[in-house]
Amino acid sequence: MFIPVIGLEVHAELLTDSKIFCGCSAEFGGDHNTRCCPSCAGFPGTLPMLNKRAVEYAIRAGFTMNCDINKLTYWDRKNYFYPDLPTAYQVSQLYLPLCVNGKVDINVDGEGSKQIRIHQIHLEEDAGKLVHDDFNNVSLADYNRGGIPLIEIVTEPDFSNADEVKEFVEKISLLLQYAGVCECRMEQGQLRVDVNISLMRQGDEKLGTRAEIKNLNSIKSITRAIEYEIKRQTEILQNGEKVVQETRRFNENRGTTSSLRSKVDAHDYRYFPDPDIPAVTITQAELDSIREQLPELPDTRLERYIDEYKLTPVNAKILIADRAISDFFDEAVKSYNKPKSISDFIIVELLRRINLGELDANAIPFSAQEFARLVQAADEQKIAKNNAKTTLRYMIETGDSLDKIAEENGFWIKEDREKLVSTIDKILAENENVVAEYLAGEVKVFGYLMGQCTKALRGVCTPQSIKKELEDKLGKLK
Ligand SMILES: [Zn+2]
């Protein structure tokens, strides 16, 4: 029997406007080699200049994961050659990382809560990217990504299975998004995960030999890679063989991992302090001010939705899973204080359309106040429920206002009292027999009469006023 021991190294690209050591744009994409300069392209003689914002963002990230912040921190060169790294070293932090000793609580279904320790969070620069052109059989280097600030979040080996890792990656993505330091779009490489994994024989104290799986960029790949690797290492150990310490890559199509290179240790990189970049000192006042500016974090928000707004934990979790949606919900509740109605309409109608790709959660074409008015109109039956859904669809498609759409399509229920009275009179006259049954005590036929009236008065009056008028009239006939 073997127990998996798993630790993570998570790389997250920080959302700064410019790169970490020069003024080039840090935005994703762009034509090849249009977002680089002599400094980030590694020309000799250039000098780096630190982007203060990158340090601030890394501290924010550290606070969300309950880290201690080192008030003195400096930079180290990690030496290795690769064509996407023009200086042949990466500026990183080894000896005195910015954030240390953190912890993040995760909740796994069926397992309860577990604390994952964060060993450190350090800052470093991203490398460029190789573009492989199979047609011409060449590889070209694109340095647009080179020098984008990254944080590397290093955990202790506290995970025992893929579910825990999945929960953790989702949790820290949420924390980084709420802190406003990384959008965590894994498909764009903004969050990349390396998994260190070994198996320990039950009862043993010594950790087994680990393999590292590099650069996993979706939750699905992380889960599949871990499950495959546990299986692979189990078979090796059961055959009495030894696991080799190495770096492996995950093959998406085959669902397997394969050897990339033998794993090197830190000393192989010949780290040494970077002589070009001054050490950074951070004052307590600066730390306090960064902490004060932190927004409400997802766990606190979740609690508030459940305790104050009485939402179900499932619905509260759906809302906080995207900060833009959660902010939109909070804004809407401010103008119409019925959290459950707002939440239902967001989850059932708005999120469905977002998931269908009809709109982007970050670019909703109407205000939360307008949305709240629509939900309120539906609640008060000033607009029929189905028409409220249609109105939302038109608001998304046309960008027109609620009033314009409801007016043009005749969705507002006008409460035409004259028509209400005459229609009910007419229906009662046409259904003499049913009315007689009702008066003789067959109260259940009321439903039939009510059905006839609502059908005839759809869009003219609200169901409440129809019901009241019908009851009054039948009362008078008694
Ligand atoms: Zn540059």
Residues whose N, C-alpha, C, O or C-beta is under 5 A from the ligand:
A	BS01	ZN	C22 G23 C24 C36 C37 S39 C40
